[in-house]
Amino acid sequence: MPGKVMTMKEAVSQNVKSGNLLFIGGAQHGSPNAAVYEILRQRIDHLTVVALLATFSTLVGEGLVDMLLTGYFQLDEKRSFALQRARAKGKFPIVKEYSHFGIAQALYAGYMGVPFMPTRSQIGSDMPVYNENIKSITDPFGGGHVGAVKAIVPDVGILHVQRCDADGNAQRWGTLGVDHEGINASKRIIITTEKIVDGDVIRRDPNRTIIPGFRVNAVVEQPFGAYPVHLAGCYNDGPGGFGGAQDEATWEKNLQDTVYGVKDWNEYLENLKKVNGADFLEKIRIKNPAFSEPVITGI
């Protein structure tokens, strides 16, 4: 296969660097968890993370994040052990809060290559008071005031998809959140995929392509790369995850099981099957698929 196909360790080490602005795809659907845990394993720090309902609390709790740009994160320290750990480490991140739509606008501006995106939202709130990336400007055409959300251009974006070819042409469906805006705004791109398919599969259904191959730097084939989060058409939610870790012992055990006690995500998955039964992952696969109508193309 072409040089874009590599291991998760290679993809992360070659593309994610200390101090990067990192986009993490997934909005309570198909988060690139295998890649996030590899960042943990490599201890890449001083990150600024932009994400929307994606998995990044482990990065925060391990003190690897300096700043968060987000539309939602559990900011109540009494309910977030990740924030409690970050505070104890002296690594509590700066948080720049937007609305969900505001994050979408900021990333879309980055995707379009413009310095900001005009908006009617957020300027009636207190968000501009606390987030200097949201301002009010004069409408140059109609007068009056409109909002302006500064562009976000991530140094690197990571997205997990259902299928991708070896050139990086990636296809994703189901809930997209800000995946399209975020991954296309990113300078360097890592695609992790449930399976690598022949390019002809991609070409027969081009409208499902979320990022073209010429933009992608690395492709990693990683089955169950979003576990324990569900992935549309592939598998349902699994049990567990860091959301339930509310004490140091549980946190450290989860880290040992998923990150530091295994060489990679595949070993972690094999360990899950040893503990829960060989058919553990098969049990969460989609059993009753609902197929869409065929889309006919050709001449």
C-alpha positions as CSV (number, residue, x, y, z in Angstrom):
1,M,0.0,0.0,0.0
2,P,1.1,3.6,-0.5
3,G,3.1,5.4,2.1
4,K,0.1,7.0,3.8
5,V,-0.9,3.7,5.4
6,M,1.0,3.2,8.7
7,T,0.6,2.1,12.3
8,M,-1.1,4.3,14.9
9,K,2.2,4.8,16.7
10,E,3.8,6.1,13.4
11,A,0.8,8.3,12.5
12,V,0.8,10.0,15.9
13,S,4.5,10.4,16.3
14,Q,4.9,11.8,12.8
15,N,2.0,14.3,12.9
16,V,1.2,15.3,16.5
17,K,3.7,17.5,18.2
18,S,4.0,19.2,21.6
19,G,2.3,22.6,21.5
20,N,0.0,21.7,18.6
21,L,-3.6,22.9,18.1
22,L,-5.4,19.6,17.8
23,F,-8.9,18.9,16.4
24,I,-10.5,15.8,17.7
25,G,-13.5,14.6,15.7
26,G,-16.6,12.9,16.9
27,A,-19.6,14.4,18.8
28,Q,-20.8,11.6,21.0
29,H,-20.4,9.4,17.9
30,G,-17.3,7.7,16.5
31,S,-14.7,9.5,18.5
32,P,-11.1,8.6,17.5
33,N,-10.4,7.0,20.9
34,A,-7.6,4.7,19.7
35,A,-5.7,7.7,18.4
36,V,-6.3,9.8,21.5
37,Y,-5.0,7.0,23.7
38,E,-1.9,6.8,21.5
39,I,-1.3,10.5,22.2
40,L,-1.5,9.7,25.9
41,R,0.9,6.8,25.4
42,Q,3.4,9.1,23.8
43,R,2.9,11.8,26.4
44,I,2.5,14.6,23.8
45,D,1.8,17.7,25.9
46,H,1.1,21.4,25.9
47,L,-1.8,20.8,23.5
48,T,-4.6,23.2,22.6
49,V,-7.6,21.0,21.9
50,V,-10.7,22.0,19.9
51,A,-13.5,19.5,20.1
52,L,-17.3,19.2,20.5
53,L,-18.6,16.4,22.7
54,A,-15.6,14.3,21.8
55,T,-13.3,12.2,24.0
56,F,-10.5,14.3,25.5
57,S,-11.0,14.2,29.3
58,T,-8.1,11.7,29.6
59,L,-5.8,14.2,28.0
60,V,-7.0,16.9,30.4
61,G,-6.7,14.6,33.5
62,E,-3.2,13.7,32.5
63,G,-2.1,17.3,32.3
64,L,-1.4,17.3,28.6
65,V,-3.8,20.1,27.6
66,D,-3.0,23.8,28.1
67,M,-6.2,25.2,26.5
68,L,-9.6,24.0,25.4
69,L,-11.7,25.5,22.7
70,T,-15.1,23.9,23.0
71,G,-18.8,24.2,22.9
72,Y,-19.2,21.9,26.0
73,F,-17.0,20.3,28.6
74,Q,-17.9,19.3,32.2
75,L,-16.6,22.4,34.0
76,D,-18.0,21.5,37.4
77,E,-14.9,20.2,39.2
78,K,-17.1,18.4,41.8
79,R,-18.4,16.2,38.9
80,S,-15.2,16.0,36.8
81,F,-12.3,13.9,38.2
82,A,-10.3,14.8,35.1
83,L,-10.4,18.5,36.1
84,Q,-9.6,17.6,39.7
85,R,-6.5,15.8,38.6
86,A,-5.5,18.6,36.3
87,R,-5.9,21.1,39.1
88,A,-3.8,18.9,41.4
89,K,-1.1,18.7,38.8
90,G,-1.0,22.4,38.3
91,K,-2.2,21.8,34.7
92,F,-5.8,23.2,34.8
93,P,-6.4,24.2,31.2
94,I,-7.6,27.6,30.0
95,V,-11.1,27.2,28.6
96,K,-12.4,29.3,25.7
97,E,-16.1,28.6,25.5
98,Y,-18.3,28.9,22.5
99,S,-21.8,27.8,21.6
100,H,-21.9,24.6,19.5
101,F,-22.7,26.7,16.5
102,G,-19.9,29.0,17.4
103,I,-17.3,26.2,17.2
104,A,-18.8,25.2,13.9
105,Q,-18.5,28.7,12.6
106,A,-14.9,29.1,13.8
107,L,-13.8,25.8,12.1
108,Y,-15.8,26.6,9.0
109,A,-13.9,29.9,8.7
110,G,-10.7,28.0,9.0
111,Y,-11.9,25.6,6.3
112,M,-12.8,28.5,4.0
113,G,-9.5,30.3,4.6
114,V,-11.1,33.5,5.9
115,P,-10.1,35.3,9.1
116,F,-13.6,35.1,10.7
117,M,-17.2,34.1,10.1
118,P,-20.1,36.6,10.5
119,T,-22.9,35.5,12.7
120,R,-26.2,36.7,14.4
121,S,-25.6,34.4,17.4
122,Q,-23.6,34.7,20.6
123,I,-23.2,38.5,20.6
124,G,-26.4,38.8,22.7
125,S,-24.8,36.7,25.4
126,D,-21.9,37.1,27.8
127,M,-19.6,34.9,25.6
128,P,-17.8,37.9,24.0
129,V,-17.0,39.2,27.5
130,Y,-15.1,36.0,28.3
131,N,-13.9,34.9,24.9
132,E,-11.9,37.4,22.9
133,N,-12.4,35.3,19.7
134,I,-16.0,36.4,19.5
135,K,-16.5,40.1,18.7
136,S,-19.1,42.5,17.3
137,I,-18.4,44.4,14.1
138,T,-20.3,46.9,11.9
139,D,-22.1,45.3,9.0
140,P,-20.3,46.9,5.9
141,F,-23.4,46.5,3.7
142,G,-26.5,47.1,5.8
143,G,-25.2,48.9,8.9
144,G,-25.8,47.8,12.4
145,H,-23.8,45.2,14.2
146,V,-23.2,41.5,13.6
147,G,-21.0,39.0,15.4
148,A,-17.6,37.8,14.2
149,V,-16.1,34.5,15.2
150,K,-12.4,34.2,14.7
151,A,-11.2,31.3,12.5
152,I,-9.7,28.2,14.1
153,V,-7.1,26.4,12.0
154,P,-5.9,23.3,13.8
155,D,-2.3,22.2,13.2
156,V,-3.5,18.6,13.1
157,G,-6.9,16.9,12.9
158,I,-7.9,13.3,13.8
159,L,-11.0,11.6,12.5
160,H,-12.3,8.0,12.8
161,V,-14.3,6.8,9.8
162,Q,-16.2,3.7,8.7
163,R,-14.1,3.3,5.5
164,C,-11.2,4.9,3.7
165,D,-8.9,3.9,0.8
166,A,-5.1,3.8,0.9
167,D,-4.8,7.3,-0.5
168,G,-6.8,8.8,2.3
169,N,-10.2,9.4,0.7
170,A,-12.3,8.9,3.8
171,Q,-16.0,8.3,4.1
172,R,-18.1,8.8,7.3
173,W,-21.8,8.8,7.9
174,G,-24.1,9.1,10.9
175,T,-24.0,12.1,13.2
176,L,-21.2,14.4,12.0
177,G,-21.2,17.2,14.6
178,V,-18.4,19.5,13.4
179,D,-16.4,16.7,11.7
180,H,-16.6,18.1,8.2
181,E,-15.6,21.7,9.3
182,G,-12.9,20.6,11.7
183,I,-11.1,18.0,9.6
184,N,-11.1,20.2,6.5
185,A,-9.8,23.2,8.5
186,S,-6.8,21.2,9.7
187,K,-3.3,21.5,8.3
188,R,-2.3,17.9,8.9
189,I,-4.7,15.0,9.0
190,I,-4.8,11.6,10.5
191,I,-7.6,9.3,9.4
192,T,-8.2,6.1,11.4
193,T,-10.7,3.7,9.8
194,E,-12.5,0.6,10.6
195,K,-11.3,-0.8,7.3
196,I,-9.2,0.2,4.3
197,V,-11.2,-0.4,1.1
198,D,-10.4,-0.3,-2.6
199,G,-10.6,3.1,-4.2
200,D,-13.4,1.9,-6.4
201,V,-15.6,1.6,-3.4
202,I,-15.1,5.3,-2.6
203,R,-15.6,6.4,-6.2
204,R,-18.9,4.6,-6.5
205,D,-20.3,6.7,-3.6
206,P,-18.4,10.0,-3.8
207,N,-20.9,12.1,-1.8
208,R,-20.1,10.3,1.4
209,T,-16.4,11.4,1.2
210,I,-15.8,13.8,4.1
211,I,-12.1,14.6,3.2
212,P,-10.2,14.0,-0.1
213,G,-7.1,11.9,0.0
214,F,-4.8,14.7,-1.2
215,R,-5.3,16.5,2.1
216,V,-4.6,13.4,4.3
217,N,-1.2,12.7,5.8
218,A,-1.7,9.3,7.5
219,V,-4.2,6.4,7.2
220,V,-4.5,3.8,10.0
221,E,-6.7,0.8,9.8
222,Q,-8.0,0.3,13.3
223,P,-11.1,-1.9,13.9
224,F,-13.1,-0.7,16.9
225,G,-11.1,2.5,16.8
226,A,-14.0,4.5,18.5
227,Y,-14.7,1.9,21.3
228,P,-16.5,2.3,23.7
229,V,-18.3,5.0,21.7
230,H,-20.7,3.7,19.0
231,L,-20.0,4.1,15.2
232,A,-23.0,4.2,12.9
233,G,-23.4,1.1,10.8
234,C,-20.6,-0.8,12.7
235,Y,-21.2,-1.2,16.4
236,N,-23.1,0.1,19.4
237,D,-21.8,1.7,22.6
238,G,-19.8,-0.6,24.8
239,P,-19.6,-0.5,28.6
240,G,-16.9,1.4,30.5
241,G,-14.9,4.4,29.5
242,F,-13.3,7.2,31.6
243,G,-16.6,8.9,32.2
244,G,-17.1,6.8,35.3
245,A,-13.6,7.3,36.8
246,Q,-14.2,9.4,39.9
247,D,-11.3,8.3,42.0
248,E,-7.5,7.9,41.6
249,A,-7.5,4.1,41.8
250,T,-10.1,3.7,39.1
251,W,-8.4,6.3,36.9
252,E,-5.0,4.6,37.2
253,K,-6.5,1.2,36.5
254,N,-8.2,2.5,33.3
255,L,-4.9,4.1,32.2
256,Q,-3.0,0.9,32.8
257,D,-5.6,-1.2,30.9
258,T,-5.9,1.1,27.9
259,V,-2.6,3.0,27.6
260,Y,0.4,2.2,29.7
261,G,0.0,-1.5,30.2
262,V,-0.5,-2.4,26.5
263,K,1.7,-1.8,23.5
264,D,-1.3,-0.6,21.3
265,W,-5.0,-0.5,20.9
266,N,-5.2,-4.0,19.4
267,E,-3.6,-5.5,22.5
268,Y,-6.2,-3.6,24.6
269,L,-9.0,-5.1,22.5
270,E,-7.6,-8.6,22.9
271,N,-7.4,-8.1,26.6
272,L,-11.1,-7.1,26.6
273,K,-12.0,-10.4,24.9
274,K,-9.9,-12.4,27.4
275,V,-11.7,-10.8,30.3
276,N,-15.2,-10.6,28.9
277,G,-15.3,-13.5,26.5
278,A,-14.1,-14.1,22.9
279,D,-17.4,-12.8,21.5
280,F,-17.4,-9.6,23.5
281,L,-16.8,-7.2,20.6
282,E,-19.0,-9.2,18.3
283,K,-21.9,-8.7,20.7
284,I,-21.9,-4.9,20.1
285,R,-21.8,-5.1,16.3
286,I,-24.8,-4.0,14.5
287,K,-27.2,-7.0,14.2
288,N,-30.1,-5.6,12.3
289,P,-28.7,-3.1,9.7
290,A,-31.1,-0.7,8.1
291,F,-30.0,-0.3,4.5
292,S,-30.5,3.0,2.6
293,E,-31.9,2.9,-1.0
294,P,-29.2,2.4,-3.6
295,V,-27.8,5.6,-5.2
296,I,-27.5,5.0,-8.9
297,T,-24.6,6.7,-10.8
298,G,-23.0,5.9,-14.2
299,I,-23.6,6.6,-17.9
